[in-house]
Amino acid sequence: MLTVSREPLFTPRLEIRRTRVEDAGAMFEALRDPDMYTYIPRAAPKTVTEVEERFARITQETAPDRIEQWLNWTIWLCESGTPIGMVEGTVYPDNVVFVGYMFDPRHHRRGYGREATMEVMRHLAECGAKSFTGTIDIRNTASRALAASLGFQYTKTEGIDETWDRS
């Protein structure tokens, strides 16, 4: 387990907050576009209540009956306070972190995904993360390019999923 601050992280353009149930209403707008879930095995939330329930579950930080640690952040534009996405980290007992990210398509191609994910990974490394890994659908060329820009390297393909790792 990593000891990770609940204080927000900042980049010049972004505020990166630990996920809180009270942010679910605002985040619903950023998370409800079905296009975000084309390559993610979960459905878009249909109501604010669904986002609240998910946030309540993931803010527990320890998976029920499991040994993983769940660390999740919501991403906000500093200038306007607009919510634009999430970065998720699942920490395994060996301090390897499985990284995931999802961003509102209205904010794609502006570097926010790279900026937010890089800052979260920097913070987790300072907290003791040993390495990072992720799974990307082989059809998701944008996510593959993002992973490469973050220093991840392709490792293997199983079915439609590629594994990418960064030490």
N, C-alpha and C positions, 0 to 999 in steps of 0.2 A: 504494500500500500504506500502511496505517496502522500505526503502532507502538503496540501495545496491551499494557498490563500483564497479566501472568498472575496478579496478586494478586486475591483475591476482591473483589467489590463488596458493599456491605451497604445495606439499607434497614432501617427499624425492625423489619420482620417477616421479611425474607428475606436469605439468603446466596446470592449469584450467583457461581458458580464457573466458570472456564474449563473446558470439557469435558475430562475425563481418562478414560482407559481403565479405570483402577482404580475408577471410580464406576459402571461399567456394570451390575454386579450389583444395586446399590441402585436405579439408575435403571430397570432392567427393570420393576420393579413399577409405576413411574409412567408408563411408555411403552407398556405392553402391551395396554391396553384398545382393542379395535377401534373403539369409538365415537370415539376421538380422530382417526381417519383417515377419517372420513366425507367430509371436504372436503379432505383432503391426498392427493396422488397417490403414496402409498407405503403399503405394508401394515404392520400392526402386527407388531412382532417376536414370534417364537414362542419364542425361547430367549435366554438371557443371551449366548450366543456371538454371535448376530446383533447385539446391541447393542454388544458388544465390538468386533466387526468394523467396524461403522459408526463408532464412536467413534475407532478406530485410523485410519480413513480421514479423518475430518473434522478430527482434531487435527493433520494434516499442514499445515493452514492454506493451502496453495496447491493449487489444483485441478490435477491432472495434465494436462499439455499445454494448460493454459489460463492466463489471466492474472488470474483472480479470486482474492481472498483470502477464506478461510473463517474466520469467527470464531464460536464457539459457546459457550454457557454453559448449565450445568445450574442449576436453581432449587431451593432447599432452604428449608424453614421453619426459622428461627433457633431457635425455642423447642424443637422436637422433633427437628430434624435430618431430617425427612421430605422425600424428594425429591418434587417436584410437577410438574416440567415443564422445558421448554427454551426459550431464545431464541436464534435463529440470525441471523447477519448475513453476507451475501456482499458484499464490497467490490469495486467495479469500479474500473478505472484512474482514472476521474475523481473518485474518492472518494464516489460515490453508493453508499449501502448499501441492499441489498435485505433487508428485515427479515421474519422469520418467527417464529412462536411456536406452542407446543403445550403444553397443560396437562392433567393428569390430570383427567377429569371429576368425580372425587370432591372436587376443590378449586375447581370453577367457582363463579362468582358471589360471590367474596369480595374481588375487586380485586387478586388476585395477578398476573394477566396484565398489567394496566395498570402496576402497581408495578414489576415486573421489567423489562418492555419499556421503560418510561420511563427507568429507571436505566441500562440498557444503551445506549439512544440518547443519554442525557446524556453518558455516558463516551465513546462513539464521537465525538460532536461535539467534545468536548475534545481528542480525538486527531486531529482534522482531517476528520471526515466532513462533506461539503458538504450533503447532503440524504438523505432516506430515501424508499424506495418499497416497495410490497408488492402482492401479488396475492391477492385473496380470492374464493372461490367465491360467486356471487351468492345462493346459498341459505343461506350462513352468516351469519345476522343478528347473532349474538353477536360474531363477529369484526369485522363491519362497524361495530358500535357501539363496540367496543374501539378500532379504528383511528380513528374520529372523536374519541373521548375523548383520544387521544394527539396530536391535532392534524393528523392526515392528512386530506386532502381527496380525494374521489372525482374521478378523471380520465377514465376511459373503461371501456367494457365490450367484451370480445372473447369471443364464445362464452359460456361460463359463468363467465368470470373478469373481475373488476373490478380495475382498477389504482387504487391510492391513493397519493398523494404528500404528503410534508411537507418543506418547505424549511428 
